[in-house]
């Protein structure tokens, strides 16, 4: 889906732990033909994502496999395998079949696993158009407990990114008159917001992202690129993705509803 493509691009570009925001600044992709970059006018084809996920699912798990992946599967998985595992888990959680607590916790142990899980979980779709596990508010206990027990420096920034990026894209799509893509971006933003709202340990990252979104006149400055605090990180992030004043204001508004 379009939403999965956006999160794939964000997840691949956002590499590096926030435990060291200055030494290893995550570097979002700059490609001008990115389907999620606000300046892009390039069309998007879902074929760039779904077959990728399914091919790795066949390789590492087996499409239609009856068993859940194991913790060992998770710990050996690369990013694409983590997406495939996340897809299996998201389906299991939505169908309420099988226990996935250990698997979700194992995925959230590492940045690679967490990125893969959130890509799959937040973009899950029901074949009949119904709700899925990611629509639950509050989240399913298995998901909320895993996030609570995970390293906040792994899951916190990713939850903020997965809220911020689709929020900005809703505006971009509405400006372009693309209501369908705006709707898909809104679904992902709403789902990520649910997780973030119920993850109080991550709220320091939310507050920093709000501060950066509300700041004026700092984008592209040397201070924004070298500032060791988290607000400086997010200022740099917004500038790299080309978010304008209206998008930043909407980001601040959405994030404020999470911590207020």
BALUMVEX-141070 format. One record per residue (C-alpha): residue number from 1; residue in one letter; x, y, z. Coordinates in Angstrom, 2 decimals. Layout:
  resi  resn        x        y        z
   NUM     A        X        Y        Z
...
This chain:
  resi  resn        x        y        z
     1     X     0.00     0.00     0.00
     2     X     0.98     3.65    -0.27
     3     X     1.15     3.94     3.51
     4     X     3.59     1.05     3.75
     5     X     5.82     2.67     1.13
     6     X     6.03     5.84     3.20
     7     X     6.98     4.00     6.35
     8     X     9.49     1.86     4.45
     9     X    11.23     4.98     3.20
    10     X    11.19     6.57     6.63
    11     X    12.41     3.42     8.36
    12     X    15.24     2.81     5.90
    13     X    16.36     6.41     6.16
    14     X    16.09     6.77     9.93
    15     X    19.03     4.67    11.04
    16     X    20.77     5.33    14.33
    17     X    19.75     5.35    17.97
    18     X    18.50     8.47    19.72
    19     X    20.67     7.45    22.63
    20     X    23.40     9.20    20.61
    21     X    21.52    11.87    18.61
    22     X    24.59    13.92    17.69
    23     X    27.19    11.25    17.00
    24     X    24.88     9.15    14.84
    25     X    22.20    11.41    13.44
    26     X    19.59     9.40    11.55
    27     X    19.72    10.54     7.94
    28     X    16.35    10.40     6.17
    29     X    16.54     9.74     2.45
    30     X    16.74    12.81     0.25
    31     X    15.59    11.34    -3.07
    32     X    13.31    13.83    -4.78
    33     X    11.17    11.04    -6.21
    34     X    10.25     9.73    -2.79
    35     X     6.49     9.13    -2.59
    36     X     6.51    10.59     0.93
    37     X     8.60    13.69     0.31
    38     X     6.34    16.72     0.24
    39     X     7.96    18.19    -2.87
    40     X     7.48    15.02    -4.88
    41     X     5.11    14.87    -7.81
    42     X     6.08    11.35    -8.80
    43     X     3.30     8.76    -8.95
    44     X     3.48     5.83    -6.60
    45     X     2.97     2.20    -7.43
    46     X     2.17    -0.20    -4.57
    47     X     4.18    -2.82    -6.47
    48     X     7.33    -1.35    -4.96
    49     X     6.47    -2.65    -1.50
    50     X     4.04    -5.55    -1.20
    51     X     5.98    -8.00    -3.41
    52     X     9.13    -7.14    -1.46
    53     X     7.49    -8.05     1.82
    54     X     5.99   -11.24     0.45
    55     X     9.24   -12.40    -1.13
    56     X    11.04   -12.12     2.16
    57     X     8.12   -13.80     3.90
    58     X     8.51   -16.78     1.57
    59     X    12.23   -16.93     2.19
    60     X    12.28   -16.69     5.96
    61     X     8.87   -17.86     7.17
    62     X     6.88   -19.36     4.32
    63     X     3.75   -17.65     3.06
    64     X     0.75   -19.26     4.70
    65     X     2.91   -20.86     7.38
    66     X     0.76   -22.17    10.22
    67     X     3.31   -21.54    12.94
    68     X     4.23   -18.21    14.45
    69     X     7.82   -17.09    13.90
    70     X    10.06   -17.83    16.86
    71     X    12.20   -15.50    18.96
    72     X    15.20   -17.07    17.22
    73     X    13.69   -16.09    13.84
    74     X    13.36   -12.52    15.07
    75     X    16.90   -12.25    16.37
    76     X    18.36   -13.48    13.09
    77     X    16.12   -11.23    10.97
    78     X    17.29    -8.27     8.92
    79     X    15.02    -5.29     8.22
    80     X    13.00    -6.88     5.42
    81     X    12.62   -10.13     7.37
    82     X    11.41    -8.07    10.35
    83     X     8.73    -6.57     8.12
    84     X     7.66   -10.07     7.05
    85     X     7.56   -11.25    10.66
    86     X     5.65    -8.12    11.65
    87     X     3.09    -8.83     8.93
    88     X     2.51   -12.35    10.27
    89     X     2.19   -11.02    13.83
    90     X    -0.15    -8.19    12.81
    91     X    -2.41   -10.71    11.09
    92     X    -2.38   -12.98    14.14
    93     X    -3.19   -10.10    16.50
    94     X    -6.07    -8.95    14.30
    95     X    -7.51   -12.46    14.05
    96     X    -6.97   -13.01    17.79
    97     X    -5.30   -16.34    17.09
    98     X    -2.07   -17.32    18.75
    99     X     0.07   -15.66    21.40
   100     X     2.64   -13.18    20.19
   101     X     3.93   -11.49    23.37
   102     X     7.45   -12.89    23.18
   103     X     7.71   -12.25    19.44
   104     X     6.63    -8.61    19.67
   105     X     9.00    -8.01    22.58
   106     X    11.85    -9.59    20.64
   107     X    11.10    -7.39    17.62
   108     X    11.19    -4.27    19.79
   109     X    14.54    -5.22    21.33
   110     X    16.42    -3.78    18.36
   111     X    15.99    -0.79    16.10
   112     X    15.88    -3.02    13.02
   113     X    13.16    -5.22    14.47
   114     X    11.15    -2.27    15.78
   115     X    11.28    -0.46    12.44
   116     X    10.10    -3.60    10.64
   117     X     7.31    -4.26    13.13
   118     X     5.92    -0.72    13.02
   119     X     5.96    -0.68     9.20
   120     X     3.81    -3.82     9.15
   121     X     1.62    -3.16    12.17
   122     X     0.68     0.43    11.33
   123     X    -0.16    -0.31     7.68
   124     X    -2.07    -3.57     8.23
   125     X    -5.27    -3.96     6.23
   126     X    -8.32    -6.14     6.70
   127     X    -9.42    -7.93     3.53
   128     X   -13.04    -7.06     4.25
   129     X   -12.30    -3.44     5.10
   130     X   -12.82    -3.90     8.83
   131     X   -10.68    -2.79    11.73
   132     X    -7.34    -4.37    12.60
   133     X    -5.31    -4.68    15.78
   134     X    -3.59    -1.32    15.20
   135     X    -6.96     0.46    15.40
   136     X    -7.48    -0.59    19.02
   137     X    -7.48     2.25    21.59
   138     X    -6.11     1.49    24.07
   139     X    -3.73    -0.84    22.25
   140     X    -3.87    -4.57    22.69
   141     X    -2.08    -5.51    25.93
   142     X     0.46    -7.60    24.02
   143     X     1.53    -4.53    22.02
   144     X     1.36    -2.00    24.84
   145     X     3.30    -4.23    27.23
   146     X     6.00    -4.81    24.62
   147     X     6.37    -1.08    24.00
   148     X     6.43    -0.36    27.74
   149     X     9.15    -2.95    28.31
   150     X    11.25    -1.88    25.30
   151     X    14.16     0.54    25.35
   152     X    12.59     3.99    25.05
   153     X    15.55     5.14    22.93
   154     X    14.56     2.51    20.36
   155     X    10.76     2.78    20.26
   156     X    10.20     6.40    21.28
   157     X    11.75     8.14    18.26
   158     X    10.21     5.64    15.85
   159     X     6.73     6.21    17.26
   160     X     7.19     9.97    16.89
   161     X     8.44     9.61    13.30
   162     X     5.54     7.32    12.42
   163     X     3.16    10.01    13.71
   164     X     4.95    13.03    12.25
   165     X     5.52    11.80     8.69
   166     X     1.98    10.72     7.76
   167     X     0.61    13.84     9.49
   168     X     2.70    16.01     7.16
   169     X     1.66    13.91     4.17
   170     X    -2.05    14.36     4.88
   171     X    -1.62    18.08     4.17
   172     X     0.53    17.44     1.09
   173     X    -2.02    15.06    -0.41
   174     X    -4.97    17.32     0.36
   175     X    -3.19    20.19    -1.39
   176     X    -2.74    17.96    -4.42
   177     X    -6.39    16.89    -4.34
   178     X    -5.49    13.27    -3.61
   179     X    -8.09    12.33    -1.01
   180     X    -7.35     8.59    -1.17
   181     X    -3.68     8.92    -0.23
   182     X    -4.55    11.57     2.35
   183     X    -6.96     9.11     3.93
   184     X    -4.35     6.34     4.06
   185     X    -1.79     8.68     5.61
   186     X    -4.35     9.77     8.19
   187     X    -5.01     6.15     9.19
   188     X    -1.30     5.54     9.83
   189     X    -0.96     8.81    11.77
   190     X    -3.98     7.94    13.93
   191     X    -2.65     4.44    14.66
   192     X     0.81     5.69    15.58
   193     X    -0.76     8.38    17.78
   194     X    -2.65     5.71    19.71
   195     X     0.58     3.87    20.48
   196     X     2.43     7.08    21.34
   197     X    -0.35     8.34    23.61
   198     X    -0.16     5.10    25.56
   199     X     3.65     5.14    25.80
   200     X     4.34     7.82    28.46
   201     X     8.05     6.98    28.62
   202     X     8.30     8.29    25.05
   203     X     6.71    11.65    25.76
   204     X    10.02    13.48    26.17
   205     X    10.61    12.78    22.49
   206     X     7.12    14.09    21.71
   207     X     7.74    17.33    23.61
   208     X    11.05    17.86    21.83
   209     X     9.39    17.30    18.46
   210     X     6.70    19.84    19.36
   211     X     9.31    22.39    20.40
   212     X    11.13    21.95    17.09
   213     X     7.92    22.20    15.09
   214     X     6.95    25.42    16.84
   215     X    10.36    27.04    16.47
   216     X    10.78    29.63    13.75
   217     X    13.79    30.76    11.77
   218     X    16.03    27.84    12.77
   219     X    15.57    25.46     9.88
   220     X    18.75    24.80     7.96
   221     X    20.89    26.69    10.47
   222     X    24.22    25.43    11.72
   223     X    22.80    25.28    15.23
   224     X    20.01    22.96    14.11
   225     X    22.56    20.59    12.57
   226     X    24.83    20.43    15.61
   227     X    22.54    21.08    18.58
   228     X    22.95    18.17    20.98
   229     X    19.40    18.33    22.37
   230     X    16.46    16.48    20.93
   231     X    14.71    19.61    19.72
   232     X    17.73    20.31    17.54
   233     X    17.49    16.79    16.16
   234     X    13.85    17.23    15.19
   235     X    14.49    20.64    13.64
   236     X    17.05    18.96    11.42
   237     X    14.63    16.14    10.66
   238     X    11.86    18.51     9.55
   239     X    14.26    20.45     7.35
   240     X    15.59    17.32     5.66
   241     X    12.07    16.23     4.75
   242     X    11.11    19.68     3.52
   243     X     8.18    20.28     5.85
   244     X     6.84    23.82     5.54
   245     X     5.37    26.09     8.21
   246     X     1.82    24.78     7.81
   247     X     2.95    21.16     8.07
   248     X     5.06    21.88    11.14
   249     X     2.13    23.65    12.77
   250     X    -0.09    20.63    12.11
   251     X     2.61    18.31    13.48
   252     X     2.81    20.38    16.66
   253     X    -0.98    20.38    16.98
   254     X    -1.28    16.60    16.59
   255     X     1.60    15.84    18.96
   256     X     0.21    18.26    21.56
   257     X    -2.97    16.16    21.80
   258     X    -0.78    13.22    22.82
   259     X     0.95    14.84    25.81
   260     X    -1.83    17.19    26.98
